[in-house]
Structure formats: C-alpha cells, structure tokens
Amino acid sequence: MNQDEGTKNRIAVLDALRGFALLGILLVNITSIMEAAFPSSGTLDWGLSRFYDYAVEQRFYVIFSLLFGTGFYIFISRAKARGDNAVVLFIRRLAALLVFGVAHFIFQPGEALHVYAVIGFLLIPFYNRKPAFNFAAMLAALGLSLVLGEYAVTLAMFLLGLLLGQIGFLRGLTNLCPNYG
C-alpha cells in the first residue's frame, strides 16, 4: 500500500481524538517526568491535586483505552477484508507494543504501553462475539474494576471501543468527519 492509500483510509475524527488523548496523557505525566513532589495532605495544593487526578488524569486514559478498542476493531476488520490473517497480524502488533512498552517502562516507570499490550491479547476472542455478549463482558469488567482496579477498567474500555465498531458507530463518525485525502 502506498502512502496515499494509507492516508485515505484514516478516520480523521479518530486520529484527532487519539491526538487529544495523547496530549492529555502527556499533561498527566508531566508531573512525574518533572519529579514534582506530591503536596501535603489537607493543603490547597493537595485539594487541587486530587481535583486534577479525578477531573483530568483519569479521563484521558479512559478515552485512549476506548480508542484502542476501536482501533482493534478497525484493524481486524480491514485485515480480514484484504484476506490477511488478521489475528496473526494483530498479535505481531501487540508483541511489538509489548517490547516497546517494556523498554519504555525501564526509562519511565508507570507508563501503560506494556499493560495495553497484555490486555490487548485478552481482547482478541471478543472480535467474533455478538455485540450483546461484548456489552455484557464490558459491564462485567466494570464490575471487576471494584476488585481489580484500573486494569479491569482498561479492559472494559477496550470492549466498549470494540462494541462501538461492531454496532456501526464508526460509520456515523466517518459521515461527521470525512476521511483524509
């Protein structure tokens, strides 16, 4: 595929949302990159820090996770339409993400790329399931988040992104914001 074909197949609104989420994640991580001290409990700075955590930090990871699930659906669907072995291609992509994520984790502890890769492997069996099943699995993952925390929320958002692809939500997005090219 040449550059023009790859660009033409992009969904502009998804790319814009990914960029927004990545900028948000950079904003979130800037305090740890700068090694800023956590404010003392009970101070105004502590209160602002808690607000920032709930109002900003936790939102961008949710958006990015949902977009990962949506990207999974698009990747597998397009690979199948071309006649490629979609699962093998996706596994290779996840393996590369895992290697990159582990290397990144060495230099920036707390990053989530390796977590996305591992949870991404869990997403594969859900592609061929009915949307109702994936909706129930997403609700179950949200319920598990009470025990397992953020990893189950990440899986739930991956499943929600997959579900949005399955029900045709993406077709509405492409009408809203046409493809590049």
Secondary structure, DSSP 8 states (H G I E B T S, - for coil): --HHHHHHT--HHHHHHHHHHHHHHHHHHHHHHTT-----TTSHHHHHHHHHIIIIIHHHHHHHHHHHHHHHHHHHHHHHHTT--HHHHHHHHHHHHHHHHHHHHHHSTT--HHHHHHHHHHHGGGTTS-HHHHHHHHHHHHHHHHHHTHHHHHHHHHHHHHHHHHTTHHHHHHHHS----
